[in-house]
């Protein structure tokens, strides 16, 4: 796997933290714009964000989403709920 965060005994790695950050940011944006009446923009975020991990030009995001898709997905769902409530 990856290197532990801050050399702790915790098993969370940098890739897992980065995947969670990516997921929550995209989720908050998608949830927020969908409540503002721009559902198509929210759907666009949902459709485009996996493409970054598959064929985008952001190498670090590609590697992170490929390695830790479940962290990104869980954070996306939490972020979407938070973005909807804002």
C-alpha positions as MATLAB code, in Angstrom:
seq = 'XXXXXXXXXXXXXXXXXXXXXXXXXXXXXXXXXXXXXXXXXXXXXXXXXXXXXXXXXXXXXXXXXXXXXXXXXXXXXXXXXXXXXX';
ca = [
       0.000    0.000    0.000;
       1.075    3.536    0.634;
       3.036    5.371    3.244;
       1.181    6.060    6.512;
       0.137    9.642    7.184;
       2.473   11.514    9.555;
       4.373    8.323   10.410;
       1.627    7.275   12.809;
       0.570    3.748   13.625;
      -2.743    4.475   11.923;
      -3.190    2.547    8.692;
      -4.593    5.530    6.740;
      -2.341    6.413    3.807;
      -1.799    9.597    1.820;
      -3.646    8.076   -1.157;
      -6.702    7.396    1.019;
      -6.695   10.929    2.431;
      -6.260   12.426   -1.051;
      -9.090   10.307   -2.451;
     -11.352   11.446    0.379;
     -10.483   15.105   -0.246;
     -11.192   14.760   -3.966;
     -14.487   13.006   -3.283;
     -15.745   15.465   -0.701;
     -14.883   18.545   -2.784;
     -16.629   17.194   -5.892;
     -19.575   16.028   -3.744;
     -20.045   19.410   -2.070;
     -19.890   21.218   -5.414;
     -22.340   18.809   -7.048;
     -24.770   18.940   -4.123;
     -24.614   22.720   -3.839;
     -25.173   23.522   -7.511;
     -28.030   21.033   -7.742;
     -29.880   22.816   -4.917;
     -29.359   26.156   -6.688;
     -31.408   24.884   -9.629;
     -28.521   23.777  -11.813;
     -29.121   20.031  -11.752;
     -27.344   19.577  -15.072;
     -24.167   21.087  -13.624;
     -24.369   18.728  -10.643;
     -24.830   15.793  -12.991;
     -21.880   17.084  -15.009;
     -19.648   16.980  -11.927;
     -20.753   13.409  -11.296;
     -20.090   12.391  -14.899;
     -16.746   14.189  -15.279;
     -15.098   13.319  -11.964;
     -14.639    9.577  -12.719;
     -13.149   10.513  -16.077;
     -10.318   12.307  -14.291;
      -9.391    8.966  -12.796;
      -9.673    7.119  -16.108;
      -8.422    9.348  -18.902;
      -7.789   12.860  -17.586;
      -4.621   14.891  -17.607;
      -4.273   15.143  -13.820;
      -1.809   12.351  -13.082;
      -2.032   12.449   -9.275;
      -5.848   12.410   -9.317;
      -5.818    9.512  -11.783;
      -3.566    7.410   -9.595;
      -5.451    8.284   -6.425;
      -8.909    7.420   -7.742;
      -7.610    4.207   -9.291;
      -6.007    3.120   -6.017;
      -8.724    4.214   -3.594;
     -12.100    4.402   -5.394;
     -14.146    3.518   -2.301;
     -12.714    6.345   -0.221;
     -13.482    8.786   -3.030;
     -17.018    7.431   -3.443;
     -17.835    7.495    0.273;
     -16.499   11.035    0.634;
     -18.421   12.068   -2.492;
     -21.682   10.848   -0.965;
     -20.981   12.645    2.325;
     -19.972   15.778    0.439;
     -23.102   15.614   -1.692;
     -25.272   15.438    1.417;
     -23.433   18.381    2.985;
     -23.625   20.385   -0.246;
     -27.363   19.751   -0.456;
     -27.908   20.926    3.122;
     -25.918   24.160    2.690;
];
